[in-house]
Amino acid sequence: MSTDRSPDHGAFRLEEDAQLSVVERNVIESHVLEPLARGTEDTRQWLDWDLASLVEGFHHEQIDNGSLSPDERTSWVRRVIGQGKDQYNPHSPYSKPYWLLDSGVRVGTLALDRSVLGGQLLGISSLYVRPARRRRGVASRALRCTHQAAIAARLSGLRISTNWSWQPAVHFYARQGYWILHWKDSLLFTSRRTLPRYRVEFAGRAACFSIERDGSWRTILEAKNDGERLGWTEPPEYHAIRESLPDAYWHAPGTFAIHLALAGWPLIRSQESWEERYKWMDAGMPEGLAHKITVFETFDREQGYFVRTPRIPGLEYAPQDGR
């Protein structure tokens, strides 16, 4: 007797394909994204811009000068991807490549996943805007458009992974109001329909995390910079949303912690909470993020990448990168 009670995978795949088709149609009609055509010289340009994104993220150098020589390309690929390896095929079974458009001009890259993981979140990768076209709202507009397309396709929203060491990218997603889902292998940001808008406000050595609800802002978490330690307060409003807004309840501490870390605040509340940091290695309270930051930075240095991140008080750093 069969015990397989899983849903019909074929039917699920058809529904998923239909949803992704809606997303693609909507983003193309918005004139914000343009699919990368197969079998053209454009693929090399797309890959060069994607490589420029990796170089800027890991080495803080801008190499997008219009074209790369074969030797330059090979050298940078070895430094950011690995010896004997090459860039992936953008026309893969896993993601679909697009150009970012600004007034009809190609100014960057973006890729959308070809499948949707648990939680019905559409994955985004390879987001890059050429330096000369930045600060025009190109990336913000593309994310808003893609989020709206995902919601129209009855998906939950978007998910975007980035490295802690890629500080401009982390700052960008934080400014967009993206929430943090987890920091298991990298920082995973999300915009999803079940999460309200939030804002983080700093006033001297105090900070607060508020969400928008019923047309007003309600503070649900408060923090204080005590030098080597982090003051942390959970007002009654925070615990009151556990049933009504469970996603916000679970993801608010980690999202607040990211903003505090970007501001160079301590993330350790007490020695006792630091000793429990492994409980939050993937998501949750600020000590988990503090521990993972040391893991991320150590790994990046071992790979030969340049790490330029805020110094978090209370953490032990190796005497590298001028620390």
Buried (B, 14 or more C-beta within 10 A) or exposed (E): EEEEEEEEEEEEEEEBEEBBEBBBEBBBEBEBBBBBEEEEEBBEBBBBBBBBBBBBBBBBEEBBEEEBEEEBBEEBBEBBBEEEEEBEEBBEEEBBBBBBBBEEEBBBBBBBBBEBEEBBBBBBBBBBBBEEBEEEEBBEBBBBBBBBBBBEBEBBBBBBBBBBBBBEBBEBBBEBBBBBBBBEEBBBBBBBBBBBEBEBEBEEEEBBBBBEBEEEBBBBBBBBBEEEBBBBEEEEBBEEBEEEBEBBBBBBBBBBBBBBBBEEBBBBBEEEBBEEBEEBBBBBBBBBBBBBBBEBBBEBBEEEBEBEBEEBBBBEBEEEBEE
